[in-house]
Amino acid sequence: MEVDRVETQNEQKHKQVHLFYCVESEELARKVAANSNLITLQSINWRNFDDGFPNLFINNAEALRGQHVAFLASFSSPGVIFEQLSVIYALPRLFVASFTLVLPFFPTGSFERMEEEGDVATAFTMARILSNIPISRGGPTSLVIYDIHALQERFYFGDHVLPLFVTGIPLLMQRLHQFPKPDKIVVAFPDDGAWKRFHKLLDHFPMVVCAKVREGDKRIVRIKEGNPAGCHVVIVDDLVQSGGTLIECQKVLAAHGAAKVSAYVTHGVFPKRSWERFTHKNNGTENAFAYFWITDSCPHTVKAIANKPPFEVLSLAGSIADALQI
């Protein structure tokens, strides 16, 4: 009897979650479901009227009553946000037991402050939009975001959502532990902001901190502290756009004797196919980065860089499956 009671209690600790997803996140959603038998994929009919506005239908809506529901979103461009918000606002109203929104990449996170009067902090705008998600029967929406650009952005959200900020750094640590022990690894940060954000998660590695200094009209990357000589140096940051800063950091680290240089970012945004700057060329003369790790938080990038060295994708699927049980 006691054993049966313990097993029942353990089962009650776990939630059966019905996971919906946007079109571009389907591959990641399937990986999430494959990581747990507690997650069931559900579907939405993503259609448009002739005028281009969304014509959406949530399948099996009545069966969701009293169930735990989640939605895996990807706000990769302004054009896809409205249709996803329409579903996000509808799901909690279906008498669900709880609602979780998983938004791996918070796209306006780097626009979180004003430098002069007239600047628009669109991170605050996005947070306000998400703060108006209706409350479900279980209470406020749980909002899962990976490596948001600035931690203080949690205070941009209202009381209708509970932001859960998660990091992809454990995925990087698992990958680094696969290297042979003689391969001495040093972690480098491109600026003080990245160091403040991540150094406590990586404090068992030697570290190098870079900084941009002004020389005349130019801003040049310099090593502020640490020694990369003879080491495999891994540059760590939350996201990459054009990649210019990473390239400059690589040059400085190589000039100071780094045996090889790799990079990790949680979010490989890479607008205008800027990832092409990092791909290995056939002759090998321009292969500046040994490895470039990203997660699958930006689905379009994952498809674009598939089977293109030095890129490797570290999937968030297992981490998302765990987050859905919180």
C-alpha positions in Angstrom: 0.0 0.0 0.0 2.8 2.4 0.9 4.6 1.7 -2.4 1.4 2.3 -4.3 0.9 5.6 -2.5 4.5 6.8 -3.3 4.1 5.9 -7.0 0.8 7.8 -7.1 2.4 10.8 -5.6 5.3 10.7 -8.1 2.8 10.5 -10.9 1.0 13.5 -9.6 4.2 15.5 -9.6 4.4 15.2 -13.4 2.1 17.0 -15.9 0.8 15.6 -19.1 1.3 18.6 -21.4 -0.4 19.3 -24.7 2.1 21.1 -26.9 1.1 23.3 -29.8 3.6 25.0 -32.0 4.0 27.5 -34.9 4.9 26.3 -38.4 8.6 27.0 -38.2 9.0 25.4 -34.8 7.6 22.0 -35.8 11.0 20.3 -35.9 11.9 21.5 -32.5 8.5 20.6 -31.1 8.8 17.0 -32.4 12.2 16.8 -30.6 10.7 18.1 -27.4 7.9 15.5 -27.5 10.5 12.8 -28.3 12.3 13.7 -25.0 9.3 12.9 -22.8 6.3 10.6 -22.9 4.5 13.3 -20.8 4.2 15.6 -23.9 1.6 15.2 -26.6 1.8 17.2 -29.8 -1.3 19.0 -30.9 -1.9 20.9 -34.1 -3.3 24.1 -35.4 -4.6 24.8 -38.9 -2.5 27.8 -40.1 -4.4 29.3 -43.0 -5.0 32.7 -44.4 -8.0 34.5 -45.9 -7.7 35.9 -49.4 -6.7 39.3 -47.9 -3.8 37.7 -46.1 -5.1 37.9 -42.6 -4.9 34.7 -40.5 -7.7 32.1 -40.7 -6.8 29.8 -37.7 -8.3 26.8 -36.1 -7.2 25.0 -32.9 -7.8 21.3 -33.3 -9.4 19.3 -30.5 -10.2 22.5 -28.6 -12.9 20.9 -26.4 -10.5 18.1 -25.3 -8.2 20.7 -23.8 -10.5 21.5 -20.9 -8.8 20.9 -17.6 -5.5 20.0 -19.4 -2.0 21.6 -19.2 -1.3 23.3 -22.4 1.8 24.9 -23.9 2.7 26.7 -27.1 6.1 26.8 -28.7 6.5 30.1 -30.5 9.1 31.7 -32.8 8.9 35.4 -33.4 11.4 35.4 -36.2 9.9 38.4 -38.0 7.2 40.9 -37.4 5.1 39.2 -40.1 4.5 36.0 -38.1 3.9 37.5 -34.7 0.2 38.5 -35.2 -1.0 35.0 -36.1 0.9 33.4 -33.2 -0.4 36.0 -30.8 -3.9 35.2 -31.9 -3.4 31.6 -30.9 -1.5 32.5 -27.7 -4.4 34.7 -26.6 -7.0 32.0 -27.4 -5.5 28.9 -25.7 -5.8 30.1 -22.1 -9.5 30.8 -22.7 -10.3 27.2 -23.4 -10.6 26.3 -19.7 -7.2 24.8 -19.6 -5.6 23.9 -16.2 -2.5 25.9 -17.0 -0.8 27.7 -20.0 2.9 27.9 -20.8 4.4 29.9 -23.6 7.8 28.9 -24.7 9.5 31.7 -26.6 13.2 30.5 -26.9 14.4 33.8 -28.4 13.0 37.1 -27.2 13.7 39.0 -30.4 13.6 42.6 -29.2 15.7 41.9 -26.1 18.7 44.0 -27.3 16.5 47.1 -27.6 15.8 47.4 -23.9 16.9 51.0 -23.2 16.8 54.6 -24.4 20.0 56.4 -25.1 18.3 59.6 -26.1 14.8 61.1 -26.1 12.8 59.6 -28.9 14.3 56.1 -28.8 11.7 53.4 -28.6 12.5 50.5 -26.3 10.7 47.7 -28.3 11.7 45.1 -25.7 9.2 46.9 -23.3 6.6 46.9 -26.1 6.9 43.2 -26.6 6.8 42.5 -22.9 3.6 44.6 -22.6 2.0 42.6 -25.4 2.8 39.3 -23.8 1.7 40.6 -20.4 -1.8 40.8 -21.7 -2.2 37.1 -22.3 -5.4 36.1 -20.6 -5.1 34.3 -17.3 -6.0 30.6 -17.5 -7.9 28.7 -14.8 -4.5 27.8 -13.3 -3.4 31.4 -13.0 -0.8 33.6 -14.9 0.9 32.3 -18.0 4.4 30.8 -17.5 6.7 32.4 -20.1 9.9 30.4 -20.8 12.7 32.4 -22.5 16.3 31.4 -23.1 19.2 33.8 -22.4 17.3 37.0 -22.7 19.7 39.8 -23.6 19.3 41.7 -20.3 18.1 40.1 -17.1 16.4 43.3 -15.9 13.8 42.8 -18.6 11.9 40.5 -16.3 10.6 43.7 -14.7 9.0 44.8 -18.0 6.4 42.1 -17.7 3.1 42.5 -15.9 1.5 40.3 -13.3 -0.4 38.2 -15.8 2.8 36.3 -16.9 5.5 34.7 -14.9 8.8 34.9 -16.8 11.1 31.9 -16.4 14.6 32.8 -17.7 16.6 29.7 -18.7 20.1 29.4 -20.1 21.6 27.3 -22.9 25.0 27.2 -21.2 24.6 23.7 -19.8 24.4 22.5 -23.4 27.7 24.1 -24.2 29.3 22.6 -21.0 28.1 19.1 -22.1 29.7 19.6 -25.5 33.0 20.9 -24.1 33.3 17.9 -21.8 33.3 15.7 -24.9 36.8 17.1 -25.8 39.8 15.1 -24.6 41.4 16.4 -21.4 44.7 17.5 -23.0 42.7 20.0 -25.1 42.9 22.9 -22.7 39.9 25.1 -23.0 39.6 28.8 -22.1 36.3 30.7 -22.2 36.4 34.2 -23.6 33.8 37.0 -23.5 33.6 39.7 -26.1 32.8 42.4 -23.6 32.0 43.1 -19.9 28.3 42.5 -20.5 28.8 38.9 -21.6 31.2 38.3 -18.7 28.7 39.6 -16.1 26.0 37.5 -17.7 27.8 34.2 -18.0 31.0 34.0 -15.9 29.4 32.4 -12.8 28.1 29.6 -15.0 31.5 28.9 -16.4 33.8 29.8 -13.5 35.6 26.4 -13.5 37.2 27.4 -16.9 40.1 29.9 -17.2 38.7 33.1 -18.7 39.7 35.9 -21.1 37.7 39.1 -21.2 37.8 41.3 -24.3 36.8 45.0 -24.6 36.3 47.5 -27.4 38.5 50.6 -27.0 38.5 53.7 -29.1 41.5 54.6 -31.2 40.8 57.7 -33.2 37.6 57.2 -35.1 37.7 53.4 -34.7 36.6 51.0 -32.0 39.1 48.2 -31.7 38.9 44.9 -29.8 41.6 44.4 -27.2 42.2 41.7 -24.5 41.3 43.3 -21.2 42.4 40.3 -19.0 43.4 36.7 -19.3 45.8 34.7 -21.5 44.7 32.7 -24.5 48.2 31.4 -25.5 48.3 27.7 -26.4 44.6 27.1 -25.6 41.4 26.2 -27.3 39.5 29.5 -26.7 35.6 29.5 -26.8 34.0 32.9 -27.2 30.6 32.9 -25.4 27.8 35.4 -25.9 24.0 35.4 -25.8 23.4 36.1 -29.5 25.0 37.0 -32.8 23.7 39.3 -35.5 26.3 40.3 -38.2 29.1 38.5 -36.3 31.6 41.4 -36.7 32.5 41.5 -33.0 33.1 37.7 -32.9 35.4 38.0 -35.9 37.4 40.8 -34.4 37.7 38.8 -31.1 39.0 35.8 -33.0 41.7 37.8 -34.7 42.9 39.3 -31.4 42.8 35.9 -29.6 44.7 34.3 -32.5 47.3 37.1 -32.5 47.9 36.4 -28.8 48.7 32.8 -29.4 45.3 30.9 -29.1 45.8 27.4 -30.5 42.3 27.5 -32.0 39.2 29.6 -31.5 35.5 28.5 -31.4 32.3 30.3 -30.5 29.0 29.7 -28.8 25.9 31.8 -28.9 22.4 30.7 -27.7 20.7 32.6 -30.5 22.1 32.6 -34.0 20.1 35.4 -35.5 22.3 36.0 -38.6 20.2 38.5 -40.6 20.9 38.7 -44.3 22.7 35.3 -44.3 25.6 36.8 -42.3 26.4 33.2 -41.1 28.2 32.8 -44.5 31.1 34.8 -43.0 31.9 31.9 -40.8 31.6 28.9 -43.1 34.7 26.9 -43.8 36.1 27.5 -47.2 37.4 24.5 -49.3 41.0 25.6 -49.2 40.9 26.0 -45.5 42.8 29.3 -45.4 39.9 31.2 -44.0 38.7 28.7 -41.4 39.1 31.1 -38.5 36.6 29.2 -36.2 37.1 25.5 -35.3 33.6 25.2 -34.1 30.6 27.5 -34.0 27.8 26.2 -31.7 24.3 27.6 -31.7 21.0 26.3 -30.3 17.8 25.7 -32.3 16.1 28.9 -30.9 16.1 30.4 -34.4 14.6 27.8 -36.7 15.4 29.6 -40.0 19.1 29.7 -39.1 19.2 26.0 -38.2 17.9 25.1 -41.6 20.3 27.4 -43.4 23.5 26.2 -41.6 22.7 22.5 -41.7 25.8 20.4 -42.6 27.9 23.6 -43.0 31.1 23.5 -40.8 32.0 25.0 -38.4 28.4 25.1 -37.3 26.9 22.6 -34.8 23.4 22.8 -33.3 22.9 22.1 -29.6 19.2 21.4 -29.3 17.1 23.0 -26.6 14.6 20.1 -26.8 15.5 18.3 -23.6 15.7 21.6 -21.6 12.3 22.7 -22.9 10.8 19.3 -22.0 12.1 19.8 -18.5 10.9 23.4 -18.3 7.3 22.3 -19.2 7.3 20.2 -15.9 8.1 23.2 -13.7 
